[in-house]
Amino acid sequence: MSTSPQPGQALTRRSLLRTGTGLALGTGLAVAAGVAAAGPAAATNGVGQTGAPLCQLPGDSASRYGLGSGDLGIPYYREHDNTWGYVFGDSFDTGNGYLGSPVMLNQATFDRSGATPISFGYAMPDGSAAQLLDYGHGTDNGHGVESTRIPNDCIEFGGRTYLQYTSVARGIGPDPLPAGEDGSLMSGVAYSDDSGRTWTDYPYHWPGQDQGVNQSMYGMWSFAGIDPDGWLYIYSKRWNGTHKNTADQGAIQLFRIDPDAFRAGDFGAQQNWAYDGGWHWATDGTPPTPLFGPGNNIGEFSVKRIDGRYCMSYLDLTDGSICTRTAPRPDAAWSTPVPQIVASNLWPPNHWRRPQVESLYGGYIHPGSAGANSLTLIVSQWTAQGAYRVLQFDGIRP
């Protein structure tokens, strides 16, 4: 992985959140000193949207459904009716009141050419933006005290929708994390059998630091999808959605599971991509081997199968950019990282002429992208106006 020095540490939404009495995330946002104003992004290959904001604009489609600002905007395909869902993390209404996390908006038709920006036509659960999962913030919901549950990815297959999340205990907002701690409580998977209206938690959770497992490699997941070979491929890594985990090291692992076993909650049926003198699929409980050697800290990440090729994107906290890689198979070697959208396009040279977004993070691959050489990325940004937003970039060539 690249270890290029970052020209200026990108400020993130969770490092700037203001905590409030009784609510871990408070009821509003404060603008931190030194946050750069949100400037326009440069063109990306001259194709499609080049930083179109999907929320935080008065009168936009998100505000019609009660979402004033939100981050992440993780896209997924709703196969039951051929539409699209977008899952937001920390979300606020049009009056800057806290809605919760996660929150979902929906879109009937996605223009994969990028000619038309994403526009929302519905909100879950009942037409107005509201928190999807039933839990309280800053309280013990039966697993230990948790501040919030942050979504990492969503997928639908076989008539069921699955949402993987991290329950965060510490490190939100100005709450510091001591070196080497990840601040997580646990990770879990919730499912919905009514297309996202109501959700049920699987009883098994992957313990995090406050349940005795610091730096669990099952903290954050990305569903790459069901391959033609019939397996559901899943990538996972340490929790670093607060961007404060100094022990992250950029490690990402791979496992696969039969979709029916996953539906049944038989997570022990997973096979792990492991190295023991050679790479192989381990069925004896051998843990997965990280795909990349120790490198840069990585925040949010995304892996999707696009037109038969596997594409990966992630926030490289050291490089200050959203980077991409590709591979012909989930268990094949990955290409070297390419910076695509950067916090500063002045330095280093591989940032020159790249789209610039100050205070960026996220970078989720849209599964409806035009092709493996023309990705749509959904990028988050903290803005000087005092809120979050997500931006659409098309024509990204990984």
C-alpha positions in Angstrom: 0.0 0.0 0.0 1.0 3.6 -0.6 2.6 5.3 2.4 2.8 8.8 0.8 2.6 11.6 3.3 -0.7 13.3 3.5 -0.5 17.0 2.7 -3.1 17.8 5.3 -5.0 15.5 7.6 -8.6 15.2 6.4 -11.0 16.1 9.2 -13.8 13.5 9.5 -17.4 13.6 10.6 -16.9 11.5 13.7 -13.9 13.6 14.9 -16.1 16.7 14.6 -19.4 15.5 16.1 -20.7 17.2 19.1 -21.9 15.0 21.9 -25.1 15.9 23.8 -26.8 15.1 27.0 -28.6 11.8 26.8 -27.7 11.3 23.1 -24.3 10.1 22.1 -24.4 12.1 19.0 -26.3 15.1 20.3 -28.9 17.0 18.4 -26.8 19.1 16.1 -23.3 19.7 14.7 -20.7 22.3 15.5 -18.3 23.5 12.9 -14.7 22.9 14.1 -12.1 25.6 13.6 -9.9 25.1 10.6 -12.4 23.1 8.5 -11.9 24.1 4.9 -14.9 25.3 2.9 -16.3 22.7 0.6 -15.0 23.5 -2.8 -16.2 22.2 -6.2 -14.7 19.0 -7.4 -12.8 18.7 -10.6 -14.0 16.6 -13.5 -13.4 12.8 -13.4 -12.5 11.7 -16.9 -15.2 14.2 -18.0 -17.9 11.6 -17.6 -21.2 11.9 -15.7 -21.5 13.5 -12.2 -18.3 15.0 -10.8 -19.3 15.7 -7.2 -23.1 16.2 -7.3 -24.4 16.5 -3.7 -27.2 14.1 -2.9 -28.4 15.9 0.3 -27.9 19.1 2.3 -29.4 21.3 -0.5 -32.6 23.0 0.4 -35.5 21.5 -1.6 -33.5 18.5 -2.8 -35.0 15.0 -3.1 -33.5 14.0 0.3 -35.1 16.9 2.1 -38.5 15.9 0.7 -38.3 12.8 2.8 -37.0 14.5 5.9 -33.2 14.0 5.5 -31.4 17.3 5.7 -27.9 15.9 6.0 -26.3 12.4 6.3 -23.2 10.5 5.5 -22.1 7.3 3.8 -25.1 6.7 1.5 -24.1 3.1 0.9 -25.8 1.9 -2.3 -27.3 -1.5 -2.8 -29.5 -3.2 -5.4 -33.1 -4.1 -4.3 -33.6 -7.1 -6.4 -37.2 -7.7 -5.4 -38.4 -4.7 -7.4 -35.4 -3.7 -9.4 -34.8 -0.4 -7.4 -31.9 0.9 -5.3 -31.4 1.7 -1.7 -29.0 4.1 0.0 -28.1 3.5 3.6 -26.9 6.6 5.6 -25.0 6.6 8.8 -25.2 9.7 11.1 -28.3 11.5 9.9 -30.1 14.8 10.7 -33.4 16.3 9.7 -33.9 19.5 7.8 -33.8 21.4 11.1 -30.5 19.8 12.1 -32.2 17.5 14.7 -30.6 14.1 15.0 -32.5 11.3 13.2 -30.2 8.4 14.1 -28.2 5.7 12.3 -28.8 3.9 10.0 -31.3 5.7 7.8 -32.4 4.6 4.3 -33.6 6.5 1.2 -34.7 4.7 -2.1 -34.4 5.4 -5.8 -36.6 3.9 -8.5 -34.1 4.0 -11.4 -30.3 4.6 -11.4 -28.8 6.2 -14.5 -25.6 4.2 -14.9 -24.4 6.6 -17.6 -24.1 9.4 -15.0 -26.1 11.8 -17.2 -28.7 12.2 -14.4 -27.7 12.5 -10.8 -29.2 10.2 -8.1 -32.6 11.4 -6.9 -34.6 9.8 -4.1 -38.3 8.8 -4.4 -39.0 7.2 -1.0 -37.7 6.8 2.5 -37.7 3.9 4.9 -39.5 2.7 6.9 -42.8 4.5 6.0 -42.0 7.3 3.7 -40.1 9.6 6.1 -36.5 9.2 7.0 -36.1 7.5 10.4 -33.7 5.2 12.1 -34.0 1.7 10.8 -32.8 -0.4 13.8 -34.6 -0.4 17.1 -32.0 0.5 19.7 -31.1 3.4 22.0 -28.0 5.6 21.9 -25.8 6.0 24.9 -27.4 3.2 26.7 -27.1 -0.6 27.2 -29.4 -2.4 24.8 -28.5 -5.8 26.2 -24.9 -6.0 24.9 -23.2 -3.2 26.8 -23.3 0.6 26.4 -23.2 1.7 22.8 -23.1 5.1 21.3 -24.4 4.3 17.9 -24.6 1.6 15.2 -22.9 2.6 12.0 -23.8 0.7 8.8 -20.9 -0.8 6.7 -22.8 -2.5 3.8 -26.2 -3.8 2.7 -27.2 -6.5 0.3 -30.4 -8.2 -0.8 -30.8 -11.7 -2.2 -33.4 -14.5 -1.9 -36.1 -12.1 -0.7 -34.2 -11.0 2.3 -32.2 -7.8 2.9 -29.0 -7.9 5.1 -27.3 -4.9 6.8 -23.9 -5.3 8.5 -23.1 -2.7 11.2 -20.6 -1.8 13.9 -21.9 -0.9 17.3 -19.5 1.8 18.5 -18.8 2.2 22.2 -16.1 4.9 22.3 -14.3 7.3 20.1 -17.3 9.2 18.8 -16.9 13.0 18.4 -14.3 14.5 20.7 -14.0 11.3 22.7 -10.4 10.2 22.3 -9.2 6.7 21.7 -6.0 5.6 23.4 -3.4 4.3 20.9 -4.1 0.8 19.8 -7.7 0.7 20.7 -10.6 0.5 18.3 -13.5 1.6 20.6 -16.0 -0.9 19.2 -18.6 -2.8 21.2 -19.5 -5.5 18.7 -20.5 -6.0 15.1 -23.7 -7.6 13.9 -25.9 -8.4 10.9 -29.6 -7.4 10.9 -32.1 -8.7 8.3 -35.4 -7.6 6.9 -38.0 -9.7 5.2 -40.2 -6.8 4.2 -37.7 -4.9 2.0 -36.3 -2.7 4.8 -39.3 -1.7 6.8 -38.6 -3.8 9.9 -35.4 -5.4 11.0 -34.3 -8.3 13.1 -30.9 -8.8 14.6 -29.2 -12.2 14.2 -28.5 -13.5 17.7 -24.8 -14.0 17.0 -22.5 -10.9 17.3 -18.8 -10.5 16.6 -17.4 -9.1 19.9 -15.5 -5.9 19.8 -13.1 -4.2 22.2 -15.6 -3.6 24.9 -16.6 -7.2 24.8 -13.0 -8.4 25.0 -11.8 -8.5 21.4 -9.8 -5.4 20.5 -8.9 -5.1 16.7 -11.3 -7.8 15.6 -11.0 -8.4 11.8 -14.8 -8.8 11.6 -15.5 -5.1 12.6 -16.4 -3.8 9.2 -17.7 -5.8 6.3 -18.3 -5.3 2.6 -20.6 -7.7 0.7 -18.9 -8.3 -2.7 -21.9 -10.3 -3.9 -22.8 -13.8 -4.9 -20.3 -15.0 -7.5 -21.3 -17.2 -10.5 -19.6 -20.1 -8.5 -22.5 -19.8 -6.0 -20.6 -18.5 -3.0 -21.3 -15.2 -1.2 -18.0 -13.4 -0.9 -17.4 -11.1 2.1 -14.4 -8.9 2.9 -13.9 -7.6 6.4 -11.4 -5.5 8.4 -10.8 -3.8 11.8 -13.3 -1.1 12.8 -11.9 2.2 11.9 -15.0 4.2 11.0 -14.1 6.8 13.6 -10.7 7.2 11.7 -9.0 7.1 15.1 -7.8 3.5 15.2 -4.0 3.8 15.2 -3.6 0.0 15.0 -5.6 -0.5 11.8 -2.6 -1.1 9.5 -4.8 -1.4 6.4 -5.5 -5.1 6.8 -8.4 -6.6 4.8 -9.4 -10.3 4.9 -11.7 -12.5 2.8 -14.2 -15.3 3.6 -17.0 -16.9 1.7 -20.2 -18.7 2.8 -23.1 -20.5 1.1 -26.0 -18.0 0.8 -28.5 -20.4 2.3 -26.2 -20.9 5.4 -25.8 -17.2 5.7 -29.6 -16.8 5.6 -29.9 -19.4 8.3 -27.4 -17.5 10.5 -25.0 -20.4 10.3 -22.0 -18.1 10.2 -19.7 -20.9 11.3 -20.0 -22.4 7.8 -17.7 -19.8 6.4 -14.6 -20.8 4.5 -11.5 -18.6 4.9 -9.0 -17.4 2.4 -5.8 -18.3 4.2 -2.1 -18.6 3.5 0.0 -21.5 4.8 2.8 -21.9 2.4 0.2 -21.2 -0.3 -3.2 -19.6 -0.6 -6.2 -21.9 -0.1 -9.8 -22.0 1.2 -9.6 -23.2 4.7 -12.5 -25.3 6.1 -10.9 -26.2 9.4 -11.3 -22.9 11.3 -8.0 -21.5 10.2 -8.5 -17.7 10.3 -8.3 -15.7 7.1 -4.9 -14.2 6.2 -4.8 -10.4 5.5 -4.7 -9.8 1.8 -2.2 -6.9 2.0 0.8 -6.4 4.2 0.8 -3.8 6.9 0.3 -0.4 5.4 -1.9 2.7 5.7 -4.8 3.1 8.0 -8.1 2.5 6.1 -11.5 3.8 7.0 -14.6 2.9 5.1 -14.2 0.4 2.3 -16.3 -1.2 -0.4 -15.9 -4.3 -2.7 -18.3 -5.1 -5.5 -18.4 -7.4 -8.6 -18.9 -5.1 -11.6 -19.3 -6.7 -15.0 -17.4 -9.8 -14.0 -14.5 -8.0 -12.3 -14.0 -7.3 -8.6 -13.5 -3.7 -7.7 -12.4 -2.3 -4.3 -12.4 1.2 -3.0 -11.4 2.6 0.4 -10.4 5.7 2.3 -6.7 5.7 2.7 -6.2 7.9 5.8 -2.5 8.3 5.4 -2.6 9.1 1.7 -5.6 11.4 2.1 -7.5 9.8 -0.8 -10.2 7.4 -1.9 -8.2 4.6 -3.6 -9.3 1.8 -5.9 -7.9 -1.7 -6.8 -9.2 -4.4 -9.1 -8.9 -8.2 -9.3 -10.3 -10.8 -11.8 -11.5 -13.0 -9.0 -12.2 -12.4 -5.2 -9.4 -14.8 -4.4 -6.9 -13.5 -7.0 -4.1 -10.9 -6.6 -5.2 -7.3 -6.4 -3.8 -4.4 -8.5 -1.8 -1.7 -6.9 -3.9 1.2 -5.4 -4.8 4.2 -7.5 -5.8 7.5 -5.8 -9.1 8.7 -7.3 -10.5 11.5 -5.2 -8.1 13.3 -2.9 -8.2 15.8 0.0 -5.5 17.8 -1.8 -4.5 17.5 -5.5 -1.2 19.5 -5.0 1.0 16.8 -3.6 2.2 14.0 -4.1 2.4 13.8 -7.9 -0.1 10.9 -8.2 -2.7 13.3 -6.8 -2.2 15.9 -9.5 -5.4 16.7 -11.5 -7.4 14.3 -9.4 -10.9 15.5 -8.2 -10.3 17.3 -4.8 -12.8 17.1 -1.9 -11.7 18.5 1.4 -12.7 16.6 4.5 -13.6 13.5 2.5 -14.2 9.9 3.6 -16.3 6.9 2.6 -16.1 6.1 -1.1 -18.6 3.3 -1.8 -18.9 1.6 -5.2 -22.3 1.7 -6.7 -23.3 -1.9 -7.8 -25.1 -0.3 -10.8 -21.9 1.3 -12.1 -21.5 1.6 -15.9 -18.6 -0.9 -15.9 -15.5 -2.1 -14.2 -13.6 0.8 -16.0 -16.3 3.4 -15.2 -17.3 3.2 -11.6 -19.7 5.4 -9.7 -18.4 6.2 -6.2 -20.5 7.7 -3.4 -18.1 9.9 -1.3 -18.9 11.6 2.0 -17.8 15.0 3.1 -17.9 17.1 6.2 -18.7 20.6 5.2 -18.0 24.0 6.6 -21.8 24.6 6.7 -21.9 22.3 9.7 -23.2 19.0 8.4 -22.4 16.0 6.3 -23.3 15.2 2.7 -22.6 12.6 0.1 -21.3 13.3 -3.4 -21.7 11.3 -6.6 -18.7 10.7 -8.9 -19.1 8.8 -12.2 -16.6 7.5 -14.7 -14.0 6.5 -12.2 -11.4 4.3 -13.9 -9.8 2.0 -11.3 
